[in-house]
């Protein structure tokens, strides 16, 4: 038997009170305006940075990867806070910054993230390091609506002081990333190698 929405609201008001009813229906009504977080992931040599900058030029809020800057600062200061010397210390710094980025999402906007702490988890797995209990909780609580995965693109692979992975290691990182996101219940959308304009269009068509 069909029941009108007004009758449903009246019945709920009698049972749980007007404030709770208001909150329930407010959440439903505000759904189209909700804050959305979209992850962009992939190993080095995939074009994430170029894609993220292009999305930003289209007016979307983008939170950029900070690991390369941290590595460069550590090298400049001759610090050991680099992933190949102090993986856990480096991860803690990156983790905290990414948590801050997560909470700084623009309300009622589609926010893009160039890497997330799921990526950090993948790198910990690659380095045979353990997650702390706090990190485990963060991965469960700080979720992303969609994940776009960029596969290794051999033609754009290069090495520098911050990016030291060989092409073979990039493929290894890729497998760890896929495993980490899958373990946490994400289904990722693979973005094929193409011009940055085509990649942007591919992503925007799938939001």
FIROZA-964825 format. One record per atom (N, C-alpha, C): residue in three letters; chain; x negated, y negated, z. Coordinates in nm, 3 decimals. Example, Ala and Ser with C-alpha at 12.3 -4.5 7.8 and 13.67 -1.06 7.14 Angstrom:
BEGIN
residu; chaine; xx; yy; zz
Ala; A; -1.319; 0.569; 0.780
Ala; A; -1.230; 0.450; 0.780
Ala; A; -1.320; 0.330; 0.780
Ser; A; -1.285; 0.225; 0.708
Ser; A; -1.367; 0.106; 0.714
Ser; A; -1.290; -0.003; 0.787
//
This chain:
BEGIN
residu; chaine; xx; yy; zz
Unk; A; -0.084; 0.119; 0.000
Unk; A; 0.000; 0.000; 0.000
Unk; A; -0.088; -0.124; 0.000
Unk; A; -0.057; -0.221; -0.085
Unk; A; -0.136; -0.343; -0.095
Unk; A; -0.105; -0.436; 0.022
Unk; A; -0.210; -0.494; 0.081
Unk; A; -0.194; -0.589; 0.190
Unk; A; -0.265; -0.717; 0.151
Unk; A; -0.200; -0.829; 0.166
Unk; A; -0.261; -0.957; 0.127
Unk; A; -0.378; -0.990; 0.217
Unk; A; -0.471; -1.073; 0.164
Unk; A; -0.586; -1.114; 0.243
Unk; A; -0.544; -1.194; 0.364
Unk; A; -0.434; -1.272; 0.352
Unk; A; -0.387; -1.350; 0.465
Unk; A; -0.344; -1.260; 0.580
Unk; A; -0.278; -1.147; 0.546
Unk; A; -0.234; -1.055; 0.651
Unk; A; -0.353; -0.987; 0.716
Unk; A; -0.455; -0.954; 0.635
Unk; A; -0.576; -0.893; 0.690
Unk; A; -0.641; -0.987; 0.790
Unk; A; -0.654; -1.117; 0.753
Unk; A; -0.714; -1.215; 0.842
Unk; A; -0.633; -1.226; 0.971
Unk; A; -0.498; -1.228; 0.960
Unk; A; -0.413; -1.239; 1.078
Unk; A; -0.432; -1.119; 1.170
Unk; A; -0.439; -0.999; 1.111
Unk; A; -0.457; -0.879; 1.191
Unk; A; -0.591; -0.881; 1.262
Unk; A; -0.696; -0.923; 1.190
Unk; A; -0.829; -0.929; 1.251
Unk; A; -0.834; -1.033; 1.361
Unk; A; -0.768; -1.146; 1.339
Unk; A; -0.769; -1.252; 1.440
Unk; A; -0.708; -1.202; 1.571
Unk; A; -0.601; -1.124; 1.559
Unk; A; -0.536; -1.070; 1.678
Unk; A; -0.626; -0.971; 1.752
Unk; A; -0.711; -0.901; 1.675
Unk; A; -0.793; -0.796; 1.734
Unk; A; -0.925; -0.848; 1.789
Unk; A; -0.995; -0.934; 1.712
Unk; A; -1.131; -0.973; 1.753
Unk; A; -1.148; -1.121; 1.772
Unk; A; -1.048; -1.201; 1.745
Unk; A; -1.058; -1.343; 1.772
Unk; A; -1.091; -1.423; 1.649
Unk; A; -1.050; -1.550; 1.647
Unk; A; -1.067; -1.634; 1.527
Unk; A; -1.212; -1.662; 1.490
Unk; A; -1.302; -1.676; 1.588
Unk; A; -1.441; -1.709; 1.556
Unk; A; -1.506; -1.596; 1.478
Unk; A; -1.488; -1.471; 1.525
Unk; A; -1.548; -1.358; 1.455
Unk; A; -1.492; -1.344; 1.314
Unk; A; -1.363; -1.367; 1.297
Unk; A; -1.302; -1.360; 1.164
Unk; A; -1.364; -1.464; 1.073
Unk; A; -1.380; -1.585; 1.124
Unk; A; -1.440; -1.692; 1.045
Unk; A; -1.580; -1.655; 0.999
Unk; A; -1.659; -1.598; 1.091
Unk; A; -1.796; -1.562; 1.057
Unk; A; -1.799; -1.452; 0.953
Unk; A; -1.711; -1.354; 0.965
Unk; A; -1.707; -1.244; 0.869
Unk; A; -1.676; -1.295; 0.730
Unk; A; -1.575; -1.379; 0.718
Unk; A; -1.535; -1.427; 0.586
Unk; A; -1.632; -1.532; 0.534
Unk; A; -1.696; -1.607; 0.622
Unk; A; -1.796; -1.704; 0.577
Unk; A; -1.912; -1.633; 0.511
Unk; A; -1.954; -1.520; 0.570
Unk; A; -2.065; -1.445; 0.511
Unk; A; -2.029; -1.398; 0.370
Unk; A; -1.907; -1.349; 0.351
Unk; A; -1.866; -1.302; 0.220
Unk; A; -1.860; -1.416; 0.119
Unk; A; -1.803; -1.530; 0.161
Unk; A; -1.787; -1.643; 0.069
Unk; A; -1.923; -1.700; 0.029
Unk; A; -2.019; -1.700; 0.121
Unk; A; -2.149; -1.762; 0.094
Unk; A; -2.242; -1.672; 0.015
Unk; A; -2.200; -1.550; -0.014
Unk; A; -2.290; -1.455; -0.080
Unk; A; -2.351; -1.510; -0.209
Unk; A; -2.275; -1.576; -0.299
Unk; A; -2.337; -1.625; -0.422
Unk; A; -2.444; -1.731; -0.399
Unk; A; -2.443; -1.793; -0.279
Unk; A; -2.539; -1.897; -0.249
Unk; A; -2.649; -1.849; -0.157
Unk; A; -2.663; -1.720; -0.140
Unk; A; -2.758; -1.668; -0.043
Unk; A; -2.901; -1.692; -0.088
Unk; A; -2.991; -1.690; 0.008
Unk; A; -3.133; -1.703; -0.019
Unk; A; -3.184; -1.570; -0.073
Unk; A; -3.247; -1.574; -0.190
Unk; A; -3.292; -1.452; -0.257
Unk; A; -3.444; -1.452; -0.266
Unk; A; -3.502; -1.337; -0.236
Unk; A; -3.648; -1.321; -0.243
Unk; A; -3.681; -1.212; -0.345
Unk; A; -3.763; -1.248; -0.443
Unk; A; -3.801; -1.157; -0.551
Unk; A; -3.952; -1.134; -0.545
Unk; A; -3.994; -1.009; -0.540
Unk; A; -4.136; -0.976; -0.534
Unk; A; -4.192; -0.951; -0.674
Unk; A; -4.313; -1.001; -0.695
Unk; A; -4.390; -0.971; -0.815
Unk; A; -4.517; -0.900; -0.769
Unk; A; -4.536; -0.779; -0.817
Unk; A; -4.650; -0.701; -0.770
Unk; A; -4.722; -0.634; -0.887
Unk; A; -4.835; -0.577; -0.854
Unk; A; -4.919; -0.512; -0.954
Unk; A; -5.064; -0.525; -0.910
Unk; A; -5.148; -0.442; -0.964
Unk; A; -5.290; -0.447; -0.928
Unk; A; -5.355; -0.568; -0.992
Unk; A; -5.483; -0.594; -0.964
Unk; A; -5.554; -0.695; -1.041
Unk; A; -5.551; -0.659; -1.190
Unk; A; -5.566; -0.760; -1.275
Unk; A; -5.566; -0.740; -1.421
Unk; A; -5.427; -0.707; -1.473
Unk; A; -5.327; -0.781; -1.427
Unk; A; -5.191; -0.759; -1.476
Unk; A; -5.122; -0.888; -1.521
Unk; A; -5.179; -1.003; -1.489
Unk; A; -5.118; -1.130; -1.530
Unk; A; -5.021; -1.189; -1.430
Unk; A; -5.030; -1.149; -1.303
Unk; A; -4.936; -1.198; -1.202
Unk; A; -4.948; -1.349; -1.182
Unk; A; -5.070; -1.398; -1.175
Unk; A; -5.091; -1.541; -1.148
Unk; A; -5.034; -1.626; -1.260
Unk; A; -5.063; -1.589; -1.384
Unk; A; -5.011; -1.664; -1.499
Unk; A; -4.859; -1.663; -1.501
Unk; A; -4.801; -1.547; -1.473
Unk; A; -4.655; -1.535; -1.471
Unk; A; -4.595; -1.619; -1.358
Unk; A; -4.655; -1.616; -1.242
Unk; A; -4.604; -1.692; -1.128
Unk; A; -4.606; -1.842; -1.157
Unk; A; -4.714; -1.889; -1.217
Unk; A; -4.723; -2.031; -1.252
Unk; A; -4.616; -2.069; -1.354
Unk; A; -4.588; -1.979; -1.448
Unk; A; -4.485; -2.007; -1.549
Unk; A; -4.346; -2.013; -1.485
Unk; A; -4.318; -1.923; -1.391
Unk; A; -4.189; -1.927; -1.322
Unk; A; -4.175; -2.057; -1.242
Unk; A; -4.284; -2.101; -1.185
Unk; A; -4.281; -2.227; -1.111
Unk; A; -4.251; -2.344; -1.205
Unk; A; -4.308; -2.340; -1.325
Unk; A; -4.282; -2.446; -1.423
Unk; A; -4.136; -2.447; -1.466
Unk; A; -4.068; -2.333; -1.453
Unk; A; -3.926; -2.326; -1.484
Unk; A; -3.839; -2.376; -1.368
Unk; A; -3.902; -2.422; -1.262
Unk; A; -3.828; -2.481; -1.151
Unk; A; -3.799; -2.389; -1.035
Unk; A; -3.850; -2.266; -1.039
Unk; A; -3.824; -2.172; -0.930
Unk; A; -3.928; -2.190; -0.818
Unk; A; -3.885; -2.177; -0.692
Unk; A; -3.982; -2.175; -0.582
Unk; A; -4.070; -2.050; -0.594
Unk; A; -4.201; -2.069; -0.591
Unk; A; -4.294; -1.958; -0.603
Unk; A; -4.395; -1.966; -0.489
Unk; A; -4.413; -1.854; -0.422
Unk; A; -4.513; -1.843; -0.316
Unk; A; -4.630; -1.763; -0.372
Unk; A; -4.744; -1.830; -0.384
Unk; A; -4.858; -1.773; -0.456
Unk; A; -4.945; -1.687; -0.365
Unk; A; -5.015; -1.595; -0.428
Unk; A; -5.109; -1.509; -0.356
Unk; A; -5.220; -1.595; -0.295
Unk; A; -5.256; -1.563; -0.172
Unk; A; -5.359; -1.639; -0.102
Unk; A; -5.486; -1.559; -0.078
Unk; A; -5.486; -1.432; -0.116
Unk; A; -5.600; -1.346; -0.085
Unk; A; -5.728; -1.395; -0.152
Unk; A; -5.718; -1.437; -0.278
Unk; A; -5.838; -1.481; -0.349
Unk; A; -5.900; -1.604; -0.283
Unk; A; -5.815; -1.696; -0.239
Unk; A; -5.865; -1.816; -0.171
Unk; A; -5.933; -1.780; -0.040
Unk; A; -5.874; -1.687; 0.033
Unk; A; -5.934; -1.643; 0.159
Unk; A; -6.070; -1.580; 0.134
Unk; A; -6.077; -1.495; 0.032
Unk; A; -6.205; -1.430; -0.001
Unk; A; -6.310; -1.534; -0.038
Unk; A; -6.271; -1.631; -0.122
Unk; A; -6.367; -1.733; -0.163
Unk; A; -6.416; -1.815; -0.044
Unk; A; -6.323; -1.851; 0.047
Unk; A; -6.363; -1.925; 0.167
Unk; A; -6.459; -1.844; 0.253
Unk; A; -6.432; -1.714; 0.265
Unk; A; -6.519; -1.628; 0.344
Unk; A; -6.657; -1.618; 0.281
Unk; A; -6.663; -1.608; 0.149
Unk; A; -6.791; -1.602; 0.080
Unk; A; -6.867; -1.733; 0.097
Unk; A; -6.797; -1.845; 0.086
Unk; A; -6.862; -1.975; 0.102
Unk; A; -6.919; -1.993; 0.242
Unk; A; -6.848; -1.938; 0.342
Unk; A; -6.890; -1.951; 0.482
Unk; A; -6.976; -1.834; 0.526
Unk; A; -7.007; -1.742; 0.434
Unk; A; -7.087; -1.623; 0.463
Unk; A; -7.025; -1.543; 0.578
Unk; A; -6.892; -1.534; 0.573
Unk; A; -6.817; -1.459; 0.674
Unk; A; -6.795; -1.316; 0.626
Unk; A; -6.772; -1.226; 0.723
Unk; A; -6.741; -1.086; 0.690
Unk; A; -6.593; -1.064; 0.668
Unk; A; -6.512; -1.172; 0.669
Unk; A; -6.367; -1.157; 0.656
Unk; A; -6.328; -1.140; 0.510
Unk; A; -6.373; -1.027; 0.455
Unk; A; -6.339; -0.987; 0.318
Unk; A; -6.296; -0.842; 0.324
Unk; A; -6.211; -0.797; 0.233
Unk; A; -6.154; -0.662; 0.247
Unk; A; -6.255; -0.549; 0.240
Unk; A; -6.366; -0.569; 0.173
Unk; A; -6.463; -0.460; 0.162
Unk; A; -6.556; -0.454; 0.284
Unk; A; -6.546; -0.550; 0.378
Unk; A; -6.625; -0.546; 0.501
Unk; A; -6.538; -0.531; 0.625
Unk; A; -6.425; -0.600; 0.628
Unk; A; -6.336; -0.599; 0.745
Unk; A; -6.192; -0.593; 0.696
Unk; A; -6.149; -0.474; 0.656
Unk; A; -6.016; -0.458; 0.596
Unk; A; -5.906; -0.497; 0.694
Unk; A; -5.916; -0.455; 0.820
Unk; A; -5.810; -0.483; 0.916
Unk; A; -5.804; -0.632; 0.950
Unk; A; -5.919; -0.694; 0.970
Unk; A; -5.920; -0.837; 1.000
Unk; A; -5.869; -0.920; 0.884
Unk; A; -5.910; -0.883; 0.763
Unk; A; -5.862; -0.952; 0.643
Unk; A; -5.712; -0.933; 0.628
Unk; A; -5.666; -0.810; 0.649
Unk; A; -5.523; -0.781; 0.635
Unk; A; -5.441; -0.861; 0.735
Unk; A; -5.489; -0.872; 0.858
Unk; A; -5.413; -0.947; 0.958
Unk; A; -5.395; -1.092; 0.916
Unk; A; -5.501; -1.153; 0.862
Unk; A; -5.491; -1.292; 0.818
Unk; A; -5.394; -1.305; 0.701
Unk; A; -5.406; -1.218; 0.602
Unk; A; -5.316; -1.221; 0.487
Unk; A; -5.173; -1.193; 0.530
Unk; A; -5.157; -1.097; 0.619
Unk; A; -5.024; -1.057; 0.666
Unk; A; -4.951; -1.174; 0.731
Unk; A; -5.021; -1.244; 0.818
Unk; A; -4.960; -1.358; 0.888
Unk; A; -4.919; -1.467; 0.789
Unk; A; -5.004; -1.494; 0.691
Unk; A; -4.972; -1.596; 0.591
Unk; A; -4.852; -1.554; 0.506
Unk; A; -4.842; -1.427; 0.472
Unk; A; -4.728; -1.380; 0.392
Unk; A; -4.599; -1.381; 0.473
Unk; A; -4.609; -1.351; 0.601
Unk; A; -4.490; -1.364; 0.687
Unk; A; -4.442; -1.509; 0.689
Unk; A; -4.535; -1.600; 0.697
Unk; A; -4.500; -1.743; 0.695
Unk; A; -4.433; -1.780; 0.563
Unk; A; -4.488; -1.729; 0.453
Unk; A; -4.427; -1.754; 0.322
Unk; A; -4.285; -1.699; 0.317
Unk; A; -4.268; -1.580; 0.371
Unk; A; -4.134; -1.517; 0.370
Unk; A; -4.033; -1.607; 0.440
Unk; A; -4.069; -1.658; 0.555
Unk; A; -3.976; -1.740; 0.634
Unk; A; -3.959; -1.881; 0.576
Unk; A; -4.049; -1.921; 0.488
Unk; A; -4.039; -2.053; 0.427
Unk; A; -3.959; -2.053; 0.297
Unk; A; -3.890; -1.944; 0.267
Unk; A; -3.808; -1.938; 0.146
Unk; A; -3.709; -2.054; 0.144
Unk; A; -3.688; -2.110; 0.027
Unk; A; -3.591; -2.218; 0.013
Unk; A; -3.450; -2.160; 0.020
Unk; A; -3.369; -2.218; 0.107
Unk; A; -3.234; -2.167; 0.128
Unk; A; -3.150; -2.184; 0.001
Unk; A; -3.068; -2.082; -0.024
Unk; A; -2.974; -2.081; -0.137
Unk; A; -3.045; -2.091; -0.271
Unk; A; -3.170; -2.045; -0.277
Unk; A; -3.248; -2.046; -0.400
Unk; A; -3.301; -1.906; -0.428
Unk; A; -3.343; -1.884; -0.553
Unk; A; -3.415; -1.763; -0.589
Unk; A; -3.563; -1.791; -0.572
Unk; A; -3.626; -1.724; -0.478
Unk; A; -3.768; -1.744; -0.444
Unk; A; -3.851; -1.627; -0.497
Unk; A; -3.961; -1.659; -0.564
Unk; A; -4.052; -1.556; -0.615
Unk; A; -4.177; -1.550; -0.528
Unk; A; -4.225; -1.425; -0.508
Unk; A; -4.343; -1.402; -0.426
Unk; A; -4.448; -1.325; -0.507
Unk; A; -4.564; -1.388; -0.526
Unk; A; -4.677; -1.321; -0.591
Unk; A; -4.747; -1.237; -0.484
Unk; A; -4.711; -1.112; -0.478
Unk; A; -4.753; -1.013; -0.378
Unk; A; -4.675; -1.033; -0.247
Unk; A; -4.661; -0.923; -0.175
Unk; A; -4.594; -0.921; -0.045
Unk; A; -4.677; -0.835; 0.050
Unk; A; -4.627; -0.822; 0.172
Unk; A; -4.700; -0.737; 0.267
Unk; A; -4.687; -0.588; 0.235
Unk; A; -4.597; -0.554; 0.145
Unk; A; -4.597; -0.415; 0.096
Unk; A; -4.727; -0.389; 0.019
Unk; A; -4.775; -0.491; -0.052
Unk; A; -4.904; -0.479; -0.121
Unk; A; -5.017; -0.457; -0.021
Unk; A; -5.011; -0.533; 0.090
Unk; A; -5.113; -0.516; 0.194
Unk; A; -5.108; -0.373; 0.249
Unk; A; -4.988; -0.321; 0.266
Unk; A; -4.972; -0.183; 0.312
Unk; A; -5.037; -0.085; 0.214
Unk; A; -5.017; -0.110; 0.085
Unk; A; -5.078; -0.024; -0.016
Unk; A; -5.231; -0.026; -0.007
Unk; A; -5.287; -0.144; 0.014
Unk; A; -5.432; -0.155; 0.025
Unk; A; -5.483; -0.088; 0.153
Unk; A; -5.405; -0.095; 0.260
Unk; A; -5.442; -0.023; 0.382
Unk; A; -5.445; 0.128; 0.356
Unk; A; -5.344; 0.176; 0.284
Unk; A; -5.342; 0.320; 0.250
Unk; A; -5.463; 0.357; 0.166
Unk; A; -5.496; 0.271; 0.072
Unk; A; -5.614; 0.298; -0.013
Unk; A; -5.741; 0.305; 0.071
Unk; A; -5.748; 0.221; 0.175
Unk; A; -5.865; 0.219; 0.261
Unk; A; -5.857; 0.312; 0.380
Unk; A; -5.753; 0.398; 0.383
Unk; A; -5.734; 0.495; 0.492
Unk; A; -5.725; 0.426; 0.628
Unk; A; -5.658; 0.310; 0.631
Unk; A; -5.639; 0.237; 0.757
Unk; A; -5.495; 0.251; 0.802
Unk; A; -5.474; 0.238; 0.933
Unk; A; -5.342; 0.260; 0.991
Unk; A; -5.266; 0.129; 1.004
Unk; A; -5.133; 0.138; 0.990
Unk; A; -5.045; 0.025; 1.016
Unk; A; -5.025; 0.008; 1.166
Unk; A; -5.023; -0.116; 1.213
Unk; A; -4.986; -0.140; 1.352
Unk; A; -4.834; -0.130; 1.364
Unk; A; -4.784; -0.118; 1.485
Unk; A; -4.639; -0.110; 1.507
Unk; A; -4.571; -0.240; 1.462
Unk; A; -4.635; -0.353; 1.486
Unk; A; -4.579; -0.481; 1.442
Unk; A; -4.568; -0.486; 1.290
Unk; A; -4.669; -0.437; 1.222
Unk; A; -4.666; -0.437; 1.075
Unk; A; -4.554; -0.345; 1.024
Unk; A; -4.538; -0.231; 1.088
Unk; A; -4.430; -0.140; 1.048
Unk; A; -4.294; -0.209; 1.061
Unk; A; -4.276; -0.280; 1.171
Unk; A; -4.148; -0.350; 1.193
Unk; A; -4.127; -0.458; 1.088
Unk; A; -4.232; -0.532; 1.056
Unk; A; -4.220; -0.638; 0.954
Unk; A; -4.175; -0.580; 0.820
Unk; A; -4.231; -0.468; 0.781
Unk; A; -4.197; -0.408; 0.651
Unk; A; -4.051; -0.367; 0.645
Unk; A; -3.995; -0.329; 0.758
Unk; A; -3.854; -0.290; 0.761
Unk; A; -3.761; -0.411; 0.766
Unk; A; -3.805; -0.517; 0.832
Unk; A; -3.718; -0.633; 0.855
Unk; A; -3.725; -0.735; 0.741
Unk; A; -3.840; -0.752; 0.680
Unk; A; -3.858; -0.855; 0.578
Unk; A; -3.847; -0.790; 0.440
Unk; A; -3.726; -0.788; 0.389
Unk; A; -3.697; -0.716; 0.266
Unk; A; -3.683; -0.811; 0.148
Unk; A; -3.699; -0.754; 0.030
Unk; A; -3.688; -0.829; -0.095
Unk; A; -3.576; -0.769; -0.179
Unk; A; -3.502; -0.858; -0.248
Unk; A; -3.387; -0.813; -0.325
Unk; A; -3.427; -0.733; -0.448
Unk; A; -3.535; -0.777; -0.514
Unk; A; -3.582; -0.706; -0.634
Unk; A; -3.734; -0.709; -0.637
Unk; A; -3.790; -0.609; -0.705
Unk; A; -3.935; -0.600; -0.720
Unk; A; -3.967; -0.583; -0.869
Unk; A; -4.047; -0.675; -0.922
Unk; A; -4.094; -0.664; -1.059
Unk; A; -4.239; -0.619; -1.057
Unk; A; -4.266; -0.511; -1.129
Unk; A; -4.398; -0.448; -1.126
Unk; A; -4.470; -0.473; -1.259
Unk; A; -4.590; -0.528; -1.251
Unk; A; -4.671; -0.553; -1.370
Unk; A; -4.778; -0.445; -1.380
Unk; A; -4.778; -0.366; -1.487
Unk; A; -4.877; -0.259; -1.501
Unk; A; -5.014; -0.313; -1.539
Unk; A; -5.116; -0.232; -1.517
Unk; A; -5.253; -0.271; -1.554
Unk; A; -5.257; -0.302; -1.703
Unk; A; -5.327; -0.410; -1.736
Unk; A; -5.340; -0.457; -1.874
Unk; A; -5.490; -0.463; -1.905
Unk; A; -5.546; -0.356; -1.961
Unk; A; -5.692; -0.348; -1.979
Unk; A; -5.753; -0.465; -2.056
Unk; A; -5.678; -0.520; -2.150
Unk; A; -5.732; -0.626; -2.234
Unk; A; -5.760; -0.755; -2.158
Unk; A; -5.697; -0.774; -2.041
Unk; A; -5.721; -0.897; -1.967
Unk; A; -5.802; -0.871; -1.839
Unk; A; -5.853; -0.750; -1.823
Unk; A; -5.931; -0.718; -1.704
Unk; A; -6.066; -0.789; -1.707
Unk; A; -6.104; -0.844; -1.593
Unk; A; -6.236; -0.906; -1.580
Unk; A; -6.277; -0.902; -1.433
Unk; A; -6.406; -0.917; -1.408
Unk; A; -6.460; -0.916; -1.274
Unk; A; -6.510; -1.055; -1.237
Unk; A; -6.496; -1.090; -1.109
Unk; A; -6.556; -1.213; -1.058
Unk; A; -6.585; -1.192; -0.910
Unk; A; -6.623; -1.300; -0.838
Unk; A; -6.664; -1.285; -0.699
Unk; A; -6.548; -1.244; -0.608
Unk; A; -6.424; -1.283; -0.645
Unk; A; -6.309; -1.246; -0.562
Unk; A; -6.244; -1.117; -0.608
Unk; A; -6.256; -1.088; -0.735
Unk; A; -6.193; -0.968; -0.792
Unk; A; -6.304; -0.872; -0.832
Unk; A; -6.324; -0.771; -0.749
Unk; A; -6.437; -0.682; -0.770
Unk; A; -6.396; -0.543; -0.817
Unk; A; -6.267; -0.520; -0.838
Unk; A; -6.219; -0.388; -0.878
Unk; A; -6.254; -0.360; -1.025
Unk; A; -6.311; -0.244; -1.049
Unk; A; -6.329; -0.199; -1.186
Unk; A; -6.193; -0.164; -1.244
Unk; A; -6.190; -0.141; -1.375
Unk; A; -6.063; -0.103; -1.438
Unk; A; -6.009; 0.026; -1.377
Unk; A; -6.097; 0.120; -1.351
Unk; A; -6.054; 0.247; -1.290
Unk; A; -5.995; 0.223; -1.151
Unk; A; -6.055; 0.133; -1.075
Unk; A; -6.003; 0.103; -0.942
Unk; A; -5.868; 0.031; -0.950
Unk; A; -5.849; -0.049; -1.056
Unk; A; -5.720; -0.115; -1.074
Unk; A; -5.609; -0.012; -1.092
Unk; A; -5.638; 0.092; -1.168
Unk; A; -5.539; 0.199; -1.185
Unk; A; -5.512; 0.270; -1.053
Unk; A; -5.616; 0.286; -0.971
Unk; A; -5.598; 0.349; -0.841
Unk; A; -5.511; 0.262; -0.751
Unk; A; -5.537; 0.130; -0.750
Unk; A; -5.453; 0.038; -0.673
Unk; A; -5.309; 0.046; -0.719
Unk; A; -5.289; 0.054; -0.851
Unk; A; -5.155; 0.062; -0.907
Unk; A; -5.078; 0.180; -0.849
Unk; A; -5.142; 0.294; -0.838
Unk; A; -5.074; 0.412; -0.784
Unk; A; -5.039; 0.394; -0.637
Unk; A; -5.127; 0.330; -0.562
Unk; A; -5.098; 0.305; -0.421
Unk; A; -4.983; 0.206; -0.406
Unk; A; -4.977; 0.106; -0.492
Unk; A; -4.867; 0.009; -0.487
Unk; A; -4.734; 0.078; -0.516
Unk; A; -4.730; 0.159; -0.619
Unk; A; -4.608; 0.229; -0.653
Unk; A; -4.563; 0.318; -0.538
Unk; A; -4.658; 0.388; -0.477
Unk; A; -4.625; 0.477; -0.367
Unk; A; -4.571; 0.400; -0.247
Unk; A; -4.632; 0.284; -0.215
Unk; A; -4.590; 0.206; -0.099
Unk; A; -4.449; 0.150; -0.117
Unk; A; -4.423; 0.091; -0.233
Unk; A; -4.289; 0.035; -0.256
Unk; A; -4.184; 0.145; -0.259
Unk; A; -4.217; 0.258; -0.319
Unk; A; -4.122; 0.370; -0.326
Unk; A; -4.093; 0.424; -0.186
Unk; A; -4.197; 0.438; -0.105
Unk; A; -4.180; 0.489; 0.031
Unk; A; -4.086; 0.401; 0.112
Unk; A; -4.090; 0.271; 0.087
Unk; A; -4.007; 0.176; 0.162
Unk; A; -3.870; 0.155; 0.099
Unk; A; -3.837; 0.236; 0.000
Unk; A; -3.702; 0.235; -0.054
Unk; A; -3.676; 0.137; -0.167
Unk; A; -3.782; 0.083; -0.226
Unk; A; -3.764; -0.012; -0.335
Unk; A; -3.764; 0.060; -0.470
Unk; A; -3.682; 0.010; -0.559
Unk; A; -3.690; 0.049; -0.699
Unk; A; -3.746; -0.070; -0.775
Unk; A; -3.855; -0.048; -0.849
Unk; A; -3.917; -0.162; -0.915
Unk; A; -3.885; -0.163; -1.064
Unk; A; -3.884; -0.283; -1.119
Unk; A; -3.860; -0.304; -1.261
Unk; A; -3.994; -0.333; -1.326
Unk; A; -4.035; -0.251; -1.421
Unk; A; -4.166; -0.269; -1.484
Unk; A; -4.157; -0.375; -1.593
Unk; A; -4.249; -0.472; -1.585
Unk; A; -4.254; -0.582; -1.682
Unk; A; -4.362; -0.548; -1.785
Unk; A; -4.327; -0.524; -1.910
Unk; A; -4.427; -0.481; -2.008
Unk; A; -4.525; -0.593; -2.042
Unk; A; -4.646; -0.558; -2.083
Unk; A; -4.741; -0.658; -2.130
Unk; A; -4.684; -0.734; -2.250
Unk; A; -4.690; -0.866; -2.244
Unk; A; -4.634; -0.951; -2.349
Unk; A; -4.679; -1.094; -2.321
Unk; A; -4.638; -1.186; -2.406
Unk; A; -4.670; -1.326; -2.380
Unk; A; -4.602; -1.370; -2.250
Unk; A; -4.656; -1.474; -2.189
Unk; A; -4.597; -1.519; -2.062
Unk; A; -4.453; -1.564; -2.082
Unk; A; -4.422; -1.625; -2.196
Unk; A; -4.284; -1.667; -2.223
Unk; A; -4.191; -1.547; -2.230
Unk; A; -4.236; -1.440; -2.294
Unk; A; -4.154; -1.319; -2.305
Unk; A; -4.137; -1.253; -2.168
Unk; A; -4.241; -1.256; -2.087
Unk; A; -4.230; -1.196; -1.953
Unk; A; -4.134; -1.276; -1.865
Unk; A; -4.141; -1.407; -1.873
Unk; A; -4.047; -1.490; -1.798
Unk; A; -3.905; -1.460; -1.839
Unk; A; -3.881; -1.454; -1.970
Unk; A; -3.746; -1.425; -2.019
Unk; A; -3.700; -1.287; -1.974
Unk; A; -3.790; -1.192; -1.975
Unk; A; -3.758; -1.055; -1.932
Unk; A; -3.710; -1.055; -1.786
Unk; A; -3.780; -1.126; -1.701
Unk; A; -3.745; -1.130; -1.559
Unk; A; -3.614; -1.205; -1.537
Unk; A; -3.601; -1.321; -1.599
Unk; A; -3.482; -1.402; -1.574
Unk; A; -3.355; -1.331; -1.623
Unk; A; -3.370; -1.248; -1.725
Unk; A; -3.255; -1.173; -1.777
Unk; A; -3.212; -1.061; -1.683
Unk; A; -3.297; -1.030; -1.583
Unk; A; -3.268; -0.919; -1.494
Unk; A; -3.248; -0.960; -1.349
Unk; A; -3.229; -1.086; -1.325
Unk; A; -3.205; -1.133; -1.189
Unk; A; -3.062; -1.100; -1.147
//
